[in-house]
Amino acid sequence: MTNDRNPKKVVVMIPTYNEAKNIQPLVREILALPVREDVSVLVVDDNSPDGTGAQAEKLSSADPRVHALIRTKRRGRGAAGIDGFKAALALQPDYVVEMDGDFSHQPRFIPDFLKEIGHCDVVIGSRFIRGGRDADRNLIRKAITFLARNFVRRKFHTPIRDVSSGFRCFTRTILEKVDLDDMISVGPSVVLEILYKLSLLQARICEVPIIFIDRKQGTTKLSGLTLLETLMMVLRFKRQYGRPPASPQP
């Protein structure tokens, strides 16, 4: 934790699309976290037809700790994440937290990230280390996740257990070293692309346990086709950026 007289600045960046039922309670829960850090929220919305962006702008008007970025061009999870990171860095934070807007990533784990980030460059919220769990998933979904993550781990040569986790905390220093202008992902593979670039940078990456729960409101954006496209992008990363250095397996 930090000295209350000089708190670290944290920006929680949330890419959203059609999360009108979730965004207001999610933002309020984040801002109510019992942490010493100076926390603000950046909602990056892809001009959702359900009015998520309008809700984010309303929250921003009422609270200076909330920022809204409404995107109308080059839409997609990848582009939104890249623009969101750039906008977050422009706020000059010490740390940037990335999370989903559907409550599958629970804000209550953010204090654990902030405790750990002093020892590494990136903290990943992990379902697959001791204390973590992938809740509410049927056996088929769990089997697909198992196969996909082991495929990615082999290709990335990484000991990271939860390679596809989009619940992460970065130091500003390491995030500035990731070339956000040289990204090829448009969709959800942006999560893996950034991890790949972190491997090339030999970033110090820690995992802390989280419990991942399926969304209770709204509908998922992940489909079988999207998953296949994401895994195919993994092969492109190696061609685009070269092979990362091998890491010892745990």
C-alpha positions as CSV (number, residue, x, y, z in Angstrom):
1,M,0.0,0.0,0.0
2,T,1.0,3.6,-0.5
3,N,1.4,6.6,1.8
4,D,-2.0,8.4,2.1
5,R,-0.3,11.8,1.5
6,N,1.0,10.7,-1.9
7,P,-1.3,7.9,-3.2
8,K,-0.5,6.1,-6.3
9,K,-2.9,6.8,-9.2
10,V,-4.8,3.9,-10.7
11,V,-6.9,4.0,-13.9
12,V,-9.3,1.1,-14.4
13,M,-9.9,0.7,-18.1
14,I,-13.1,-1.1,-19.1
15,P,-13.9,-1.8,-22.8
16,T,-17.6,-2.1,-23.3
17,Y,-20.3,-3.1,-25.8
18,N,-23.9,-3.4,-24.8
19,E,-23.3,-3.4,-21.0
20,A,-26.1,-1.0,-20.1
21,K,-27.3,-3.3,-17.3
22,N,-23.9,-3.6,-15.8
23,I,-21.8,-0.4,-16.2
24,Q,-23.3,1.8,-13.6
25,P,-23.2,-0.7,-10.7
26,L,-19.7,-1.8,-11.8
27,V,-18.3,1.7,-11.8
28,R,-19.8,2.4,-8.4
29,E,-18.4,-0.7,-7.0
30,I,-14.9,0.1,-8.3
31,L,-14.9,3.6,-6.9
32,A,-16.1,2.3,-3.5
33,L,-13.1,-0.1,-3.1
34,P,-11.3,0.2,0.2
35,V,-7.9,1.1,-1.1
36,R,-5.5,3.9,-0.4
37,E,-4.7,4.4,-4.1
38,D,-6.4,7.2,-6.1
39,V,-8.7,5.2,-8.3
40,S,-10.5,6.5,-11.4
41,V,-12.4,4.6,-14.1
42,L,-12.2,4.9,-17.9
43,V,-15.1,3.4,-19.9
44,V,-14.2,2.7,-23.5
45,D,-17.5,2.1,-25.3
46,D,-18.0,1.1,-28.9
47,N,-21.0,3.2,-29.4
48,S,-23.3,0.6,-27.9
49,P,-26.9,0.6,-29.3
50,D,-28.2,-0.2,-25.8
51,G,-27.0,3.2,-24.4
52,T,-24.0,2.0,-22.5
53,G,-22.0,5.0,-23.7
54,A,-24.7,7.5,-22.7
55,Q,-24.7,6.0,-19.2
56,A,-20.9,6.3,-19.0
57,E,-21.1,9.9,-20.1
58,K,-23.7,10.5,-17.4
59,L,-21.5,9.0,-14.8
60,S,-18.6,11.1,-16.0
61,S,-20.6,14.3,-15.7
62,A,-21.5,13.5,-12.2
63,D,-18.1,12.3,-10.9
64,P,-14.6,13.6,-12.1
65,R,-13.2,10.2,-11.3
66,V,-15.1,8.7,-14.3
67,H,-14.0,9.2,-17.9
68,A,-15.9,8.1,-21.0
69,L,-14.4,7.4,-24.4
70,I,-17.1,6.7,-27.1
71,R,-15.7,5.1,-30.2
72,T,-17.5,5.2,-33.5
73,K,-14.7,4.1,-35.9
74,R,-12.6,0.9,-36.2
75,R,-14.8,-0.8,-33.7
76,G,-13.9,-4.2,-32.1
77,R,-12.5,-5.5,-28.8
78,G,-8.9,-5.2,-30.0
79,A,-9.2,-1.6,-31.3
80,A,-11.1,-0.6,-28.2
81,G,-8.5,-2.1,-25.9
82,I,-5.7,-0.3,-27.8
83,D,-7.5,3.1,-27.8
84,G,-8.4,2.5,-24.1
85,F,-4.8,1.9,-23.1
86,K,-3.6,5.0,-24.9
87,A,-6.3,7.1,-23.2
88,A,-5.5,5.6,-19.9
89,L,-1.8,6.4,-20.2
90,A,-2.7,10.0,-21.2
91,L,-4.2,10.3,-17.7
92,Q,-0.7,9.8,-16.3
93,P,-1.4,6.9,-13.9
94,D,1.0,4.8,-11.9
95,Y,-1.0,1.7,-12.8
96,V,-3.6,0.7,-15.3
97,V,-6.1,-2.1,-14.6
98,E,-7.9,-3.7,-17.5
99,M,-11.1,-5.6,-16.9
100,D,-14.4,-6.6,-18.6
101,G,-17.6,-4.8,-18.0
102,D,-19.9,-7.7,-17.3
103,F,-19.0,-8.5,-13.7
104,S,-17.2,-11.7,-14.7
105,H,-14.2,-9.8,-13.4
106,Q,-15.1,-8.9,-9.9
107,P,-13.8,-5.5,-8.6
108,R,-13.1,-7.1,-5.1
109,F,-9.9,-8.6,-6.5
110,I,-8.4,-5.2,-7.6
111,P,-6.9,-4.6,-4.1
112,D,-5.0,-7.9,-4.4
113,F,-3.6,-6.7,-7.7
114,L,-2.4,-3.4,-6.1
115,K,-0.7,-5.3,-3.3
116,E,1.2,-7.4,-5.7
117,I,2.1,-4.9,-8.4
118,G,5.0,-3.5,-6.4
119,H,6.9,-6.7,-7.0
120,C,6.4,-7.0,-10.8
121,D,5.5,-5.3,-14.0
122,V,2.2,-7.0,-14.6
123,V,-0.3,-8.7,-12.4
124,I,-2.7,-11.2,-14.0
125,G,-5.9,-12.3,-12.4
126,S,-5.7,-16.1,-12.7
127,R,-8.3,-18.8,-12.6
128,F,-5.7,-21.5,-12.8
129,I,-3.4,-21.1,-9.8
130,R,-4.1,-22.1,-6.2
131,G,-7.1,-20.2,-4.9
132,G,-8.4,-19.3,-8.4
133,R,-11.5,-20.8,-10.0
134,D,-13.5,-20.8,-13.2
135,A,-17.0,-20.9,-11.8
136,D,-20.4,-21.5,-13.4
137,R,-18.9,-23.2,-16.5
138,N,-20.1,-26.5,-17.8
139,L,-17.6,-29.3,-18.6
140,I,-17.5,-28.6,-22.3
141,R,-16.6,-25.0,-21.8
142,K,-14.0,-26.0,-19.3
143,A,-12.5,-28.5,-21.6
144,I,-12.3,-26.0,-24.5
145,T,-10.7,-23.5,-22.2
146,F,-8.1,-26.1,-21.0
147,L,-7.2,-27.1,-24.6
148,A,-7.0,-23.5,-25.8
149,R,-4.8,-22.2,-23.0
150,N,-2.4,-25.1,-23.3
151,F,-2.1,-24.4,-27.0
152,V,-1.3,-20.8,-26.3
153,R,1.2,-21.6,-23.5
154,R,3.1,-23.9,-25.8
155,K,3.2,-21.3,-28.6
156,F,4.2,-18.5,-26.3
157,H,6.7,-20.6,-24.3
158,T,5.3,-19.1,-21.1
159,P,4.7,-20.5,-17.6
160,I,1.7,-18.2,-17.2
161,R,-1.3,-20.3,-16.2
162,D,-4.1,-18.0,-17.3
163,V,-2.8,-16.7,-20.6
164,S,-6.3,-15.5,-21.8
165,S,-7.2,-13.5,-18.7
166,G,-8.2,-10.0,-19.6
167,F,-8.2,-9.0,-15.9
168,R,-4.8,-7.4,-15.4
169,C,-2.8,-4.6,-13.8
170,F,0.1,-3.0,-15.6
171,T,2.7,-0.5,-14.4
172,R,2.7,2.6,-16.6
173,T,6.4,1.9,-17.3
174,I,5.8,-1.5,-18.8
175,L,2.7,-0.5,-20.7
176,E,4.5,2.4,-22.3
177,K,7.1,-0.1,-23.6
178,V,4.4,-2.0,-25.5
179,D,4.1,-0.5,-29.0
180,L,0.4,0.1,-29.1
181,D,0.7,1.6,-32.6
182,D,2.1,-1.7,-33.9
183,M,-0.8,-4.1,-33.1
184,I,-2.6,-6.4,-35.5
185,S,-5.5,-7.6,-33.4
186,V,-9.0,-6.3,-34.0
187,G,-10.9,-8.7,-31.8
188,P,-10.4,-10.4,-28.4
189,S,-6.9,-11.7,-29.5
190,V,-5.6,-8.3,-28.3
191,V,-5.4,-9.8,-24.8
192,L,-3.0,-12.5,-26.1
193,E,-1.1,-10.1,-28.4
194,I,-0.2,-7.8,-25.5
195,L,0.9,-10.9,-23.4
196,Y,3.1,-11.9,-26.3
197,K,4.7,-8.5,-26.5
198,L,5.2,-8.6,-22.7
199,S,7.0,-11.9,-23.2
200,L,9.3,-10.3,-25.8
201,L,10.0,-7.5,-23.3
202,Q,10.8,-10.2,-20.7
203,A,8.4,-8.4,-18.3
204,R,8.1,-9.6,-14.8
205,I,4.6,-11.1,-14.7
206,C,2.8,-12.3,-11.5
207,E,-0.5,-14.1,-11.1
208,V,-3.0,-13.7,-8.3
209,P,-6.0,-15.9,-7.8
210,I,-9.5,-14.8,-8.9
211,I,-12.8,-16.4,-9.2
212,F,-14.2,-15.9,-12.7
213,I,-18.0,-16.0,-12.9
214,D,-20.3,-16.0,-16.0
215,R,-22.2,-12.8,-16.6
216,K,-25.6,-12.5,-14.9
217,Q,-26.8,-9.6,-17.2
218,G,-26.6,-9.3,-20.9
219,T,-25.2,-11.7,-23.5
220,T,-21.7,-13.0,-24.1
221,K,-19.8,-11.8,-27.2
222,L,-17.6,-15.0,-27.4
223,S,-18.6,-17.6,-30.0
224,G,-16.9,-20.7,-31.4
225,L,-15.8,-18.8,-34.5
226,T,-14.4,-16.0,-32.4
227,L,-12.4,-18.5,-30.4
228,L,-11.0,-20.1,-33.5
229,E,-10.0,-16.7,-35.0
230,T,-8.3,-15.8,-31.8
231,L,-6.2,-19.0,-31.8
232,M,-5.3,-18.5,-35.4
233,M,-4.0,-15.0,-34.5
234,V,-1.6,-16.7,-32.1
235,L,0.2,-18.1,-35.1
236,R,0.4,-14.7,-36.7
237,F,2.1,-13.2,-33.6
238,K,5.1,-15.4,-34.0
239,R,5.5,-14.4,-37.7
240,Q,4.9,-10.8,-36.9
241,Y,7.1,-10.3,-33.9
242,G,9.5,-13.3,-33.8
243,R,9.8,-16.0,-31.2
244,P,9.8,-15.0,-27.5
245,P,12.6,-16.3,-25.3
246,A,11.8,-19.6,-23.6
247,S,10.7,-19.4,-20.0
248,P,11.1,-22.3,-17.5
249,Q,7.8,-24.2,-16.9
250,P,6.7,-24.2,-13.3
